[in-house]
Amino acid sequence: MVDPTPEQRDAIATYGDGLDLVLQAGAGCGKSSTLKMIAASDRRRRMTYVAYNRSIAADASRSFPSTVLCKTGHGLAFDQRYGDRLQRPRQTAHQAAQALDVRSILGIIGATPSIPTDLDRQQAMTSKVIMRAALDTVARWCHSSDTEITARHVPHYDGLTKKEPRAQLVALVLPVARAAWGDLLEEDGVLNLSHDHYLKMWALSGPKLPTDVVLLDEAQDTNDVLSAVLLAQDHAQRIAVGDSAQQIYSWRGANDALAKFVQELAAPELTLSQSFRFGQAIADEANLWLRTIDAPLRLTGYDACHSTVGPVDDPDAILCRTNSGAMGIVMEALEAGRKVALVGGGGDIKRLAWAAEALQDGRPTDHPEFMAFPSWDAVREYAEEEDGSLKVLVKLIDEHGTDQIVAAADGLCNEQQAELVVSTAHKAKGREWPKVRIHSDFRAPKPDQKTGHVLLPKEEGRLAYVAVTRAREVLDSTALAWVHSITAVRA
């Protein structure tokens, strides 16, 4: 094993003192290797390593000592009795609405398939749209540590901008969401079970892990439901490792467990600032973003890595802010005859195209991006007036057509065969490439109308930090030059 750095030695020593611990570890700074060093330093105690995803857990199982159980949160919660229900065929929102009998739940047996409301532009919400919103509500609740489903778990959807329709949406969705959860608790329930559903069931049961030490990796993007379970393991020593500056999934229920561990356990907070991924030039670019979002951490580049920052004509990867930006790059590259891979595959792009096609044909859709819109014209109007990123998507669909976009998604290859890899910055998290270009859909925020200051939401700054730290050798961050005009950040 490589000799630990002084920062890693401090972490191992703090573990040896028996203290709960928080490790703030920058991009490429050896989070997992430090946890392995801690595990190797004490083979007498049972440890549980909680990984961010299954591939990380599988890798850890091969490299951690045999005294360490390596699982995801879902892996800890899984029970064999859920197996058959998880293997059911995909269930659409329309099928789920019929199976649960949404109209009966809402007390309108015998009504027409559409449930009339006064939503934006007098849109009629169908039972399948209500079911989709109810399932989204249950998912948001499952990510939380709350014990009851309430109005705050009902998502906000683009196109529902008036206060009254929001109240009407909540009134329709909440009883269906609660009925859906009741069904999910039944072994012979009619709704499909998801991994997040059984994780919530497990968390509500108050589990006690048979372990002496809990090692939580990527703690900055841990959902509250799992954080609460791990914080409750007061019989064990708890160590949380992550990078608060890489917290980029709050929009889907993740919160920074590092802060929770510090606040609730009074755990000491140490840092890992030596990056082994890139040299000082890219570390300087990362530090620019860390300063911008007021993060205390600063990275040191690795002397053995020669890194540069500047334009690159032949990147290995292009990182985008949005799905529509990634879609545009994919289509350009395919039209140029290049072999292109999209991290995560083309499924999201195809579902967006099919949802747009439904609206163009006058049919409602339950896709979360478009479900609140009565027509494609309404999407166009909203994109023009309120949502610049959606405007790019609308332009692509209008110019190319949904069939061509679906064909492009089907024309993708795997990463091993690709000449170019395209990814959103969210899906690039945990990845790295030799040469990376940041795409121009990372747009500068607009000045505040009252103060004139250019205000950057912190999550946007964190996403840019994640993006620039994916490069090992060459980083083209020209598209982010606007960072020098930022005058303030906001939470």
C-alpha positions as CSV (number, residue, x, y, z in Angstrom):
1,M,0.0,0.0,0.0
2,V,1.2,3.5,-0.8
3,D,2.5,5.5,2.2
4,P,-0.2,7.8,3.6
5,T,0.1,11.5,3.3
6,P,0.2,13.6,6.5
7,E,-3.5,14.3,6.1
8,Q,-4.3,10.6,5.8
9,R,-2.1,9.8,8.9
10,D,-4.2,12.4,10.9
11,A,-7.4,10.7,9.7
12,I,-6.1,7.2,10.7
13,A,-5.0,8.5,14.1
14,T,-8.3,10.2,14.8
15,Y,-10.1,6.9,14.0
16,G,-7.7,5.2,16.5
17,D,-8.8,7.6,19.1
18,G,-12.3,6.2,18.8
19,L,-13.9,9.4,17.6
20,D,-16.7,9.9,15.1
21,L,-15.1,11.7,12.2
22,V,-15.9,13.8,9.1
23,L,-13.4,14.0,6.3
24,Q,-13.7,16.7,3.7
25,A,-11.9,15.3,0.7
26,G,-11.5,17.3,-2.5
27,A,-11.8,16.0,-6.1
28,G,-9.3,13.1,-6.6
29,C,-7.9,13.4,-3.1
30,G,-8.1,9.7,-2.2
31,K,-11.4,9.4,-0.3
32,S,-11.8,5.6,-0.8
33,S,-8.1,4.9,-0.3
34,T,-8.1,6.7,3.0
35,L,-11.1,4.6,4.2
36,K,-9.2,1.5,3.1
37,M,-6.2,2.6,5.2
38,I,-8.5,3.1,8.2
39,A,-9.9,-0.4,7.7
40,A,-6.5,-1.9,7.3
41,S,-5.3,-0.2,10.5
42,D,-7.7,-2.2,12.6
43,R,-8.8,-5.7,11.6
44,R,-10.3,-6.6,15.0
45,R,-13.5,-4.6,14.5
46,R,-16.4,-5.3,12.1
47,M,-16.9,-2.4,9.7
48,T,-19.6,-1.5,7.2
49,Y,-18.6,0.6,4.2
50,V,-21.7,2.3,2.7
51,A,-21.0,3.1,-1.0
52,Y,-22.7,5.6,-3.4
53,N,-23.6,2.9,-6.0
54,R,-23.3,-0.8,-6.7
55,S,-20.2,-0.6,-8.9
56,I,-18.3,1.3,-6.1
57,A,-19.5,-1.3,-3.5
58,A,-18.3,-4.2,-5.8
59,D,-14.9,-2.6,-6.3
60,A,-14.6,-2.0,-2.5
61,S,-15.5,-5.6,-1.7
62,R,-12.5,-6.7,-3.8
63,S,-10.0,-4.3,-2.1
64,F,-11.1,-3.7,1.5
65,P,-10.1,-6.2,4.2
66,S,-12.5,-9.2,4.7
67,T,-13.7,-7.6,8.0
68,V,-15.5,-4.9,6.1
69,L,-19.0,-5.4,4.6
70,C,-19.3,-3.3,1.5
71,K,-22.9,-2.3,0.5
72,T,-25.0,0.5,-0.8
73,G,-27.7,1.8,1.4
74,H,-30.2,-0.1,-0.8
75,G,-28.0,-3.2,-0.4
76,L,-28.3,-3.0,3.4
77,A,-32.1,-2.6,3.2
78,F,-32.8,-5.3,0.6
79,D,-34.8,-8.4,1.5
80,Q,-35.3,-11.4,-0.8
81,R,-39.1,-11.1,-0.5
82,Y,-39.0,-8.0,-2.6
83,G,-37.3,-9.8,-5.5
84,D,-40.4,-10.8,-7.5
85,R,-42.1,-7.5,-7.3
86,L,-38.9,-5.7,-8.4
87,Q,-38.8,-7.9,-11.5
88,R,-42.2,-7.0,-12.8
89,P,-42.5,-5.5,-16.3
90,R,-42.4,-1.7,-16.5
91,Q,-45.6,-0.1,-15.3
92,T,-46.6,3.2,-17.0
93,A,-48.4,5.9,-15.0
94,H,-51.6,5.1,-17.0
95,Q,-51.4,1.4,-16.0
96,A,-50.7,2.4,-12.4
97,A,-53.7,4.7,-12.3
98,Q,-55.9,2.0,-13.6
99,A,-54.6,-0.6,-11.2
100,L,-55.0,1.7,-8.2
101,D,-58.3,3.1,-9.5
102,V,-57.4,6.8,-9.1
103,R,-60.9,8.0,-9.9
104,S,-62.4,5.9,-7.2
105,I,-59.8,7.3,-4.7
106,L,-60.9,10.8,-5.6
107,G,-64.5,10.0,-5.2
108,I,-65.6,10.5,-8.8
109,I,-66.5,7.0,-9.9
110,G,-68.3,7.1,-13.2
111,A,-66.7,10.4,-14.4
112,T,-65.0,10.8,-17.7
113,P,-61.3,9.8,-18.0
114,S,-60.3,13.5,-17.6
115,I,-60.6,15.1,-14.2
116,P,-61.4,18.8,-14.8
117,T,-59.5,21.4,-12.9
118,D,-58.6,25.1,-13.4
119,L,-54.9,24.4,-14.0
120,D,-52.8,26.7,-16.2
121,R,-54.7,27.5,-19.5
122,Q,-57.7,25.4,-18.3
123,Q,-55.6,22.2,-18.7
124,A,-57.5,19.0,-17.8
125,M,-55.4,16.7,-15.7
126,T,-55.9,13.1,-16.5
127,S,-55.8,10.4,-13.9
128,K,-52.5,9.2,-15.3
129,V,-50.9,12.7,-14.8
130,I,-52.2,12.7,-11.2
131,M,-50.8,9.2,-10.8
132,R,-47.4,10.3,-12.1
133,A,-47.4,13.3,-9.7
134,A,-48.4,10.9,-6.9
135,L,-45.6,8.5,-7.6
136,D,-43.1,11.5,-7.8
137,T,-44.5,12.6,-4.4
138,V,-43.9,9.2,-2.9
139,A,-40.4,9.1,-4.3
140,R,-39.6,12.6,-2.8
141,W,-40.9,11.4,0.6
142,C,-38.9,8.2,0.4
143,H,-35.7,10.3,0.0
144,S,-36.6,12.3,3.2
145,S,-36.4,11.3,6.8
146,D,-40.1,12.3,7.3
147,T,-42.5,9.8,8.6
148,E,-45.6,11.1,6.9
149,I,-46.4,12.2,3.3
150,T,-47.4,15.9,3.3
151,A,-47.9,18.7,0.8
152,R,-44.2,19.6,0.9
153,H,-43.4,16.4,-0.9
154,V,-45.6,17.2,-3.9
155,P,-43.1,18.4,-6.6
156,H,-43.3,21.7,-8.4
157,Y,-43.7,21.3,-12.2
158,D,-42.8,23.7,-14.9
159,G,-46.0,25.2,-16.3
160,L,-47.8,25.3,-13.0
161,T,-46.8,28.8,-11.9
162,K,-50.0,30.1,-10.3
163,K,-50.7,29.7,-6.6
164,E,-54.3,28.4,-7.0
165,P,-53.4,25.6,-9.5
166,R,-50.6,24.5,-7.1
167,A,-53.2,24.1,-4.3
168,Q,-55.5,22.2,-6.6
169,L,-52.6,19.9,-7.7
170,V,-51.8,19.1,-4.0
171,A,-55.5,18.4,-3.2
172,L,-55.6,15.9,-6.1
173,V,-52.2,14.3,-5.6
174,L,-51.9,13.8,-1.8
175,P,-54.7,11.3,-1.3
176,V,-53.5,9.3,-4.3
177,A,-49.9,9.4,-3.0
178,R,-51.0,8.1,0.4
179,A,-53.1,5.4,-1.2
180,A,-50.1,4.4,-3.4
181,W,-47.9,4.0,-0.3
182,G,-50.5,1.9,1.4
183,D,-50.6,-0.4,-1.6
184,L,-46.8,-0.6,-1.7
185,L,-46.8,-1.9,1.8
186,E,-48.9,-4.8,0.8
187,E,-47.1,-7.9,-0.4
188,D,-49.7,-8.4,-3.1
189,G,-50.0,-4.7,-4.0
190,V,-50.8,-3.7,-7.6
191,L,-48.1,-1.0,-7.9
192,N,-44.5,-1.8,-8.9
193,L,-42.0,-1.6,-6.1
194,S,-38.8,0.4,-6.5
195,H,-35.5,0.3,-4.6
196,D,-36.3,3.6,-2.9
197,H,-39.6,2.2,-1.6
198,Y,-38.0,-0.7,0.3
199,L,-35.2,1.5,1.5
200,K,-37.9,3.8,3.1
201,M,-39.7,0.7,4.6
202,W,-36.4,-0.4,6.1
203,A,-35.6,3.1,7.5
204,L,-39.0,3.4,9.1
205,S,-38.4,0.0,10.9
206,G,-35.5,1.6,12.9
207,P,-32.7,-0.9,11.9
208,K,-29.6,-1.5,13.9
209,L,-26.6,-2.5,11.9
210,P,-24.5,-5.4,13.2
211,T,-21.2,-3.5,13.0
212,D,-18.7,-1.7,15.1
213,V,-17.8,1.0,12.6
214,V,-19.8,2.7,9.8
215,L,-17.8,4.2,6.9
216,L,-20.0,6.4,4.7
217,D,-18.5,7.4,1.3
218,E,-19.7,10.3,-0.9
219,A,-21.6,11.6,2.1
220,Q,-22.3,15.0,0.5
221,D,-25.0,13.4,-1.7
222,T,-26.6,11.1,0.8
223,N,-30.4,11.3,1.1
224,D,-31.9,12.2,4.4
225,V,-33.5,8.8,4.8
226,L,-30.1,7.0,4.8
227,S,-28.4,9.8,6.8
228,A,-31.0,9.4,9.6
229,V,-30.4,5.6,9.8
230,L,-26.6,6.0,10.0
231,L,-26.8,8.8,12.5
232,A,-29.0,6.5,14.7
233,Q,-26.2,3.8,14.9
234,D,-25.0,5.2,18.2
235,H,-23.5,1.8,19.2
236,A,-20.9,2.3,16.3
237,Q,-18.1,4.6,15.5
238,R,-19.2,6.7,12.4
239,I,-16.9,8.1,9.8
240,A,-18.3,10.2,6.9
241,V,-16.2,11.1,3.9
242,G,-17.0,13.4,1.0
243,D,-16.7,16.8,-0.5
244,S,-19.4,19.4,0.4
245,A,-18.3,21.3,-2.7
246,Q,-19.5,18.4,-4.8
247,Q,-23.1,18.4,-3.4
248,I,-25.1,18.5,-6.7
249,Y,-28.1,16.3,-6.1
250,S,-30.2,18.4,-3.8
251,W,-32.9,18.6,-6.5
252,R,-33.6,14.9,-6.0
253,G,-33.6,14.8,-2.3
254,A,-29.9,14.5,-1.4
255,N,-28.4,16.6,1.4
256,D,-25.0,17.1,2.9
257,A,-24.6,14.4,5.5
258,L,-21.1,15.8,6.3
259,A,-22.8,18.8,7.9
260,K,-25.3,16.6,9.7
261,F,-22.5,14.5,11.2
262,V,-20.6,17.6,12.4
263,Q,-23.7,19.1,13.9
264,E,-25.4,16.1,15.4
265,L,-22.4,14.1,16.5
266,A,-20.0,17.0,17.2
267,A,-17.5,15.0,15.0
268,P,-14.1,16.6,14.3
269,E,-13.7,17.7,10.7
270,L,-10.4,16.9,8.9
271,T,-9.4,17.6,5.3
272,L,-7.8,15.7,2.4
273,S,-6.6,18.4,0.0
274,Q,-3.8,16.6,-2.0
275,S,-5.3,15.6,-5.4
276,F,-3.8,12.7,-7.2
277,R,-5.9,13.2,-10.4
278,F,-4.4,16.3,-11.9
279,G,-1.6,18.8,-11.7
280,Q,-1.5,22.4,-10.3
281,A,-3.0,24.1,-13.4
282,I,-6.3,22.2,-13.0
283,A,-6.1,22.5,-9.2
284,D,-5.9,26.3,-9.7
285,E,-9.1,26.2,-11.8
286,A,-10.8,24.1,-9.2
287,N,-9.8,26.5,-6.5
288,L,-11.2,29.4,-8.4
289,W,-14.6,27.8,-8.2
290,L,-14.1,26.8,-4.5
291,R,-13.4,30.5,-3.7
292,T,-16.5,31.5,-5.7
293,I,-18.8,29.3,-3.7
294,D,-17.1,30.3,-0.4
295,A,-15.9,26.7,0.2
296,P,-13.0,26.6,2.8
297,L,-11.2,23.7,1.0
298,R,-8.3,24.4,-1.5
299,L,-6.7,21.7,-3.6
300,T,-3.0,21.0,-4.2
301,G,-2.1,19.5,-7.6
302,Y,-0.1,16.4,-8.0
303,D,3.5,17.0,-9.0
304,A,3.6,13.8,-11.0
305,C,0.8,15.0,-13.3
306,H,1.4,17.5,-16.0
307,S,-1.9,19.4,-16.6
308,T,-2.8,22.4,-18.7
309,V,-5.8,24.7,-19.0
310,G,-6.7,26.0,-22.4
311,P,-8.5,25.3,-25.7
312,V,-8.6,21.7,-26.9
313,D,-9.6,20.6,-30.4
314,D,-10.0,16.9,-29.8
315,P,-11.4,16.4,-26.3
316,D,-12.0,12.9,-24.9
317,A,-15.2,14.1,-23.2
318,I,-17.5,17.1,-23.5
319,L,-19.4,17.9,-20.3
320,C,-22.8,19.7,-20.6
321,R,-25.0,21.5,-18.1
322,T,-28.3,20.1,-19.5
323,N,-29.7,17.1,-21.3
324,S,-30.6,19.3,-24.2
325,G,-27.0,20.5,-24.4
326,A,-25.8,16.9,-24.5
327,M,-28.4,16.1,-27.1
328,G,-27.2,18.9,-29.3
329,I,-23.5,17.7,-29.1
330,V,-24.5,14.1,-29.8
331,M,-26.4,15.1,-32.9
332,E,-23.6,17.3,-34.2
333,A,-21.0,14.6,-33.7
334,L,-23.2,11.9,-35.3
335,E,-23.9,14.1,-38.3
336,A,-20.1,14.5,-38.7
337,G,-19.7,10.8,-38.8
338,R,-18.1,10.3,-35.4
339,K,-18.6,7.5,-33.0
340,V,-20.3,9.0,-29.9
341,A,-21.1,7.6,-26.5
342,L,-23.5,9.3,-24.0
343,V,-22.9,8.6,-20.3
344,G,-26.1,7.0,-19.0
345,G,-27.2,6.0,-22.5
346,G,-29.9,7.5,-24.8
347,G,-33.0,6.5,-22.7
348,D,-33.6,10.0,-21.3
349,I,-33.3,11.6,-24.7
350,K,-35.8,9.2,-26.2
351,R,-38.3,9.7,-23.4
352,L,-38.0,13.5,-23.9
353,A,-38.6,13.1,-27.6
354,W,-41.6,10.8,-27.1
355,A,-43.1,13.2,-24.6
356,A,-42.7,16.1,-27.0
357,E,-44.3,14.0,-29.8
358,A,-47.3,13.3,-27.6
359,L,-47.9,17.0,-27.0
360,Q,-47.4,17.8,-30.7
361,D,-50.1,15.2,-31.4
362,G,-52.5,16.7,-28.9
363,R,-52.0,14.0,-26.3
364,P,-51.1,14.5,-22.6
365,T,-47.8,13.1,-21.3
366,D,-46.7,12.1,-17.9
367,H,-43.0,13.0,-18.5
368,P,-41.9,15.2,-15.5
369,E,-40.4,17.9,-17.9
370,F,-43.7,18.3,-19.8
371,M,-46.6,16.9,-17.8
372,A,-47.9,20.3,-16.7
373,F,-48.2,21.6,-20.3
374,P,-51.4,21.2,-22.3
375,S,-49.7,21.5,-25.7
376,W,-46.4,21.9,-27.5
377,D,-47.2,25.6,-28.1
378,A,-47.4,26.1,-24.3
379,V,-44.0,24.5,-23.9
380,R,-42.6,26.9,-26.6
381,E,-44.1,29.9,-24.8
382,Y,-42.8,28.9,-21.4
383,A,-39.4,28.2,-22.8
384,E,-39.2,31.6,-24.5
385,E,-40.4,33.5,-21.5
386,E,-39.0,31.7,-18.5
387,D,-36.6,28.8,-19.1
388,G,-33.5,29.3,-21.3
389,S,-32.4,25.7,-21.0
390,L,-35.8,24.4,-22.1
391,K,-35.5,26.8,-25.1
392,V,-32.5,24.8,-26.4
393,L,-34.5,21.6,-26.1
394,V,-37.5,23.1,-27.9
395,K,-35.3,24.4,-30.7
396,L,-33.6,21.0,-31.2
397,I,-37.0,19.2,-31.4
398,D,-38.5,21.8,-33.7
399,E,-35.5,21.8,-36.0
400,H,-34.7,18.0,-36.2
401,G,-38.1,16.4,-35.3
402,T,-38.6,13.7,-32.7
403,D,-37.9,10.8,-35.1
404,Q,-34.4,12.1,-35.9
405,I,-33.7,12.6,-32.2
406,V,-34.8,9.0,-31.3
407,A,-32.6,7.8,-34.2
408,A,-29.6,9.7,-32.9
409,A,-30.1,8.1,-29.4
410,D,-30.2,4.7,-31.1
411,G,-27.0,5.5,-33.0
412,L,-24.9,5.8,-29.9
413,C,-22.0,3.4,-29.2
414,N,-20.4,2.2,-26.0
415,E,-17.6,4.2,-24.4
416,Q,-15.0,1.6,-25.3
417,Q,-15.7,2.2,-29.0
418,A,-16.3,5.9,-28.9
419,E,-14.2,8.7,-30.3
420,L,-16.0,11.1,-28.1
421,V,-17.9,10.8,-24.8
422,V,-20.7,13.2,-24.0
423,S,-22.1,13.6,-20.5
424,T,-24.0,16.0,-18.3
425,A,-21.9,17.2,-15.4
426,H,-24.2,15.4,-13.0
427,K,-23.6,12.0,-14.7
428,A,-19.9,12.7,-15.0
429,K,-19.5,12.8,-11.2
430,G,-17.0,10.2,-10.1
431,R,-15.6,9.9,-13.6
432,E,-12.4,11.3,-15.2
433,W,-10.9,11.7,-18.7
434,P,-7.5,12.9,-20.0
435,K,-8.9,15.8,-22.0
436,V,-12.2,17.5,-21.2
437,R,-14.1,20.4,-22.7
438,I,-16.8,22.3,-20.9
439,H,-19.8,23.0,-23.1
440,S,-21.3,26.4,-23.6
441,D,-24.6,25.6,-22.0
442,F,-23.0,26.4,-18.7
443,R,-24.4,29.9,-19.1
444,A,-23.6,33.0,-16.9
445,P,-26.3,33.9,-14.5
446,K,-28.2,37.2,-15.2
447,P,-27.6,40.2,-13.0
448,D,-30.1,40.7,-10.2
449,Q,-32.8,43.2,-11.2
450,K,-32.6,45.0,-7.9
451,T,-28.9,45.1,-7.1
452,G,-27.3,44.6,-10.5
453,H,-25.0,42.0,-8.9
454,V,-24.4,38.8,-10.8
455,L,-25.7,36.1,-8.4
456,L,-24.6,32.5,-8.8
457,P,-26.7,29.8,-7.1
458,K,-24.3,27.7,-5.0
459,E,-25.4,24.5,-6.6
460,E,-24.5,25.8,-10.0
461,G,-21.1,26.7,-8.7
462,R,-20.7,23.3,-7.2
463,L,-21.7,21.7,-10.5
464,A,-19.0,23.7,-12.4
465,Y,-16.4,22.6,-9.8
466,V,-17.4,19.0,-10.4
467,A,-17.1,19.6,-14.2
468,V,-13.6,21.1,-14.2
469,T,-12.2,18.5,-11.9
470,R,-13.1,15.6,-14.3
471,A,-9.9,16.4,-16.4
472,R,-6.6,14.8,-15.7
473,E,-4.3,16.3,-18.4
474,V,-6.0,19.1,-20.4
475,L,-9.1,21.2,-19.4
476,D,-10.8,23.5,-21.8
477,S,-13.0,25.7,-19.5
478,T,-13.4,28.6,-22.0
479,A,-17.2,28.3,-21.6
480,L,-16.8,29.2,-17.9
481,A,-14.8,32.4,-18.3
482,W,-17.8,34.3,-17.0
483,V,-16.9,33.2,-13.5
484,H,-14.6,36.2,-13.3
485,S,-17.7,38.5,-13.4
486,I,-19.5,36.9,-10.5
487,T,-20.1,39.3,-7.6
488,A,-22.1,37.2,-5.2
489,V,-23.3,33.7,-4.5
490,R,-26.6,32.6,-3.0
491,A,-27.6,29.4,-1.3
